[in-house]
Amino acid sequence: MRRRGAWGTVAGGVLGLVLLAALGVWGLTWWSGARAQVVPYAEFRSLLEAGQVARVVVRGETATVTLEQPVPVQVLTPGGPATRDARELRVRVPEQVIVSDTRLMALIQQQRVDLRVEQLSQWAGILLNVLPVLLLVGWAGAVAALLVWLGWWAARRVKVANP
C-alpha cells in the first residue's frame, strides 16, 4: 500500500474544494433558471400578442416566461441572435415596467396569462458573500489540523533522549 505525503493530501483537498465549488456554481445556475432561453423584450411582446404565453414570473429585473407549447423564437446567444425551439424563456425587463405599463397589463389580462411578481430571495446573495469566508476558515482549519496531526505523528516517531 502506497502512502501519500502531506502535499498529496493537501493537493487532494484543494482539488476536492475546487470540484465542490464548481458543482455549487453549476447547481445555482441550474436552479436559478439559466436553462431558459434569453430573448429580447420585443420577442416576448410579440409572443404575448400571439397568445403563446401561459405564465410570467417576474423576479427583480428578469421575467421567466412559460409558453403554451414550444415555438421557434429568436434567442440571444454569445455568438449573436439565433432561432431555437423553446418553451421557457427569460426576458430582462424592470419590474416597474410589468406593473406600471397599463397596455401590457391589459394585454396580459386579456390573454389570461398567469402573472406573478416575486421578491428576490436574499439567501443566495448572502450565501455567495459568506461562502469565500467559510472556505477560507475551513481551509485554515484543515491546514491547522494537518499541522497538529503532523506534530503528533513526528512526536511518536522521534525519540528524544533525556539529557
C-alpha positions as CSV (number, residue, x, y, z in Angstrom):
1,M,0.0,0.0,0.0
2,R,1.4,3.4,-1.0
3,R,1.3,6.2,1.5
4,R,0.6,9.8,0.4
5,G,2.7,12.5,1.8
6,A,1.4,15.7,3.3
7,W,1.5,17.6,-0.1
8,G,-0.5,14.8,-1.7
9,T,-3.2,15.2,1.0
10,V,-3.2,19.0,0.6
11,A,-3.5,18.7,-3.2
12,G,-6.4,16.3,-2.9
13,G,-8.1,18.7,-0.5
14,V,-7.7,21.6,-2.9
15,L,-9.0,19.5,-5.8
16,G,-12.0,18.5,-3.7
17,L,-12.7,22.1,-2.8
18,V,-12.5,23.2,-6.5
19,L,-14.8,20.4,-7.6
20,L,-17.3,21.3,-4.8
21,A,-17.2,24.9,-5.8
22,A,-17.8,24.1,-9.5
23,L,-20.7,21.8,-8.6
24,G,-22.1,24.6,-6.4
25,V,-21.9,27.2,-9.2
26,W,-23.5,24.7,-11.7
27,G,-26.3,24.0,-9.2
28,L,-27.0,27.7,-8.6
29,T,-27.2,28.4,-12.3
30,W,-29.4,25.5,-13.0
31,W,-31.7,26.2,-10.0
32,S,-32.0,29.9,-10.9
33,G,-33.4,29.1,-14.4
34,A,-30.3,29.5,-16.5
35,R,-31.6,26.7,-18.7
36,A,-34.3,29.1,-20.1
37,Q,-33.5,30.8,-23.4
38,V,-32.9,34.5,-23.3
39,V,-35.0,36.6,-25.7
40,P,-35.4,40.3,-26.4
41,Y,-38.3,42.2,-24.9
42,A,-39.8,42.7,-28.4
43,E,-39.9,38.9,-28.9
44,F,-41.7,38.4,-25.6
45,R,-44.2,41.1,-26.6
46,S,-44.9,39.5,-29.9
47,L,-45.4,36.1,-28.3
48,L,-47.8,37.6,-25.8
49,E,-49.8,39.3,-28.5
50,A,-50.0,36.0,-30.4
51,G,-51.4,34.3,-27.3
52,Q,-48.4,31.9,-26.9
53,V,-47.7,32.9,-23.3
54,A,-49.1,30.8,-20.4
55,R,-47.2,32.2,-17.4
56,V,-44.9,35.1,-16.5
57,V,-42.9,35.1,-13.2
58,V,-41.1,38.4,-12.5
59,R,-38.1,38.3,-10.1
60,G,-36.2,41.6,-9.9
61,E,-35.3,42.6,-13.5
62,T,-35.8,39.2,-15.0
63,A,-39.1,37.7,-16.2
64,T,-39.3,33.9,-16.7
65,V,-41.9,33.2,-19.4
66,T,-43.5,29.8,-19.9
67,L,-45.1,29.3,-23.3
68,E,-48.2,27.2,-24.1
69,Q,-46.1,25.0,-26.4
70,P,-42.5,25.1,-27.8
71,V,-42.2,27.5,-30.6
72,P,-39.2,28.8,-32.6
73,V,-38.0,32.1,-31.1
74,Q,-35.2,34.5,-31.7
75,V,-32.8,34.0,-28.7
76,L,-29.7,35.9,-27.7
77,T,-26.6,33.7,-27.6
78,P,-22.9,34.6,-27.1
79,G,-22.4,34.2,-30.9
80,G,-25.4,36.5,-31.7
81,P,-29.1,36.0,-32.3
82,A,-30.2,32.5,-33.3
83,T,-33.6,30.8,-33.8
84,R,-34.4,27.9,-31.4
85,D,-37.4,25.9,-30.3
86,A,-38.2,26.9,-26.7
87,R,-40.9,26.6,-24.1
88,E,-39.3,28.5,-21.3
89,L,-37.8,32.0,-21.9
90,R,-36.1,34.7,-19.9
91,V,-36.6,38.3,-20.6
92,R,-34.7,41.2,-19.0
93,V,-37.4,43.7,-18.0
94,P,-37.6,46.0,-15.0
95,E,-40.4,45.1,-12.5
96,Q,-41.9,48.5,-12.7
97,V,-42.5,48.1,-16.5
98,I,-44.5,45.0,-15.9
99,V,-46.5,46.5,-13.1
100,S,-46.9,50.1,-14.4
101,D,-47.3,49.6,-18.2
102,T,-51.2,49.7,-18.5
103,R,-51.2,48.5,-22.1
104,L,-49.0,45.5,-21.2
105,M,-51.1,44.7,-18.1
106,A,-54.3,44.9,-20.2
107,L,-52.8,42.5,-22.8
108,I,-51.7,40.1,-20.0
109,Q,-55.2,40.1,-18.6
110,Q,-56.9,39.8,-22.0
111,Q,-54.7,36.8,-22.8
112,R,-55.4,35.3,-19.4
113,V,-51.7,34.9,-18.6
114,D,-50.8,33.8,-15.0
115,L,-48.7,36.8,-13.8
116,R,-46.6,36.5,-10.6
117,V,-44.3,39.2,-9.2
118,E,-41.9,37.6,-6.6
119,Q,-39.3,39.2,-4.4
120,L,-35.8,38.1,-4.9
121,S,-34.5,35.8,-2.2
122,Q,-31.6,37.3,-0.4
123,W,-30.3,34.0,0.8
124,A,-28.4,33.3,-2.5
125,G,-26.6,36.7,-2.2
126,I,-25.8,36.1,1.5
127,L,-24.5,32.6,0.7
128,L,-22.3,33.9,-2.1
129,N,-20.9,36.6,0.1
130,V,-20.3,34.3,3.1
131,L,-19.0,31.4,1.0
132,P,-15.5,32.7,0.5
133,V,-15.1,33.4,4.2
134,L,-16.4,29.9,5.0
135,L,-14.0,28.3,2.5
136,L,-11.1,30.3,4.0
137,V,-12.0,29.3,7.6
138,G,-12.4,25.7,6.5
139,W,-9.1,25.8,4.6
140,A,-7.3,27.3,7.6
141,G,-8.9,24.7,9.9
142,A,-7.8,21.9,7.7
143,V,-4.2,23.2,7.5
144,A,-4.1,23.7,11.3
145,A,-5.5,20.1,11.8
146,L,-2.9,18.8,9.4
147,L,-0.1,20.6,11.2
148,V,-1.3,19.3,14.6
149,W,-1.5,15.7,13.2
150,L,2.0,16.0,11.7
151,G,3.3,17.2,15.0
152,W,1.7,14.3,16.8
153,W,3.0,11.9,14.2
154,A,6.5,13.3,14.4
155,A,6.5,13.2,18.2
156,R,5.6,9.5,18.1
157,R,8.3,8.7,15.5
158,V,11.2,10.6,17.0
159,K,12.5,9.5,20.4
160,V,14.4,12.2,22.2
161,A,16.9,11.2,24.8
162,N,16.7,12.9,28.1
163,P,19.9,14.7,28.9
